[in-house]
């Protein structure tokens, strides 16, 4: 009997009955954890696949993905990403198939594993090693923390310019003190930025 949730391959030999082989994709071990991390952070997940719709829906349900659409062509994937961008969404695309290359190029940020085809890796912004998908959440966390540090450093720099410089101009502090304060503020900004390295290695 036909099963839309499995892939099949037939072997026919002369003088023998055809033999049917059934295949089913195996999910990466940490796939569900990665999806859960994003959803817990309030980020929607979307599965766009060229596989049969029944298989795609089954995988989506198994992983708890918000939306899952199968039987999609590369053009349809790209159009869906373009629609998300027009709606104001920031799109992170992760893919490893040949037909994912246009979608990877269309997304704001894209990632592909080293096991993907060369054209797919070339289209991605980030290529990660190994079979695990944990690199996706690590990159997202580092990028998010980087934004926090950038805002903090801007506030530190603005705080110095708003407070120290007017005091120096008004004569409340000597040029030497102002120079020391400027150097200290630069060191403080650098030290704050180095927190990113600590977070990355954590």
ZIURUR-V839629 format. One record per pair of residues at least 24 apart in sequence whose ideal C-beta (glycine too) atoms are under 8 Angstrom apart, sorted by the first residue. I is the first residue (numbers start at 1). J is the second residue. Records with the same first field share a line. If there is no record, write none. Layout:
BEGIN
I=J, J
END
This chain:
BEGIN
4=52, 53, 54, 55
5=52, 54, 55, 58
6=55
7=55
25=51, 55, 59
27=59, 62, 63
28=131, 132, 133
29=131, 132
30=132, 133, 134
31=63, 133
32=62, 63, 64
33=134
34=133, 134, 136, 137
35=63, 64, 65
36=64
37=137
38=137, 140
39=64, 66
44=89
46=80, 84
48=72, 76, 77, 80, 103
50=74, 97, 99
73=99
74=99, 100, 101, 102, 103
75=102
77=102, 103
78=102, 103, 106
81=106, 107
82=106
92=136, 140
94=133, 136
95=120, 124
96=120
111=135, 136, 139
138=200
141=199
142=196, 199, 200
145=195, 196, 199
146=196
149=192, 193, 195, 196
152=192
153=189, 192, 193
156=185, 188, 189, 192
157=185, 189
160=185
END
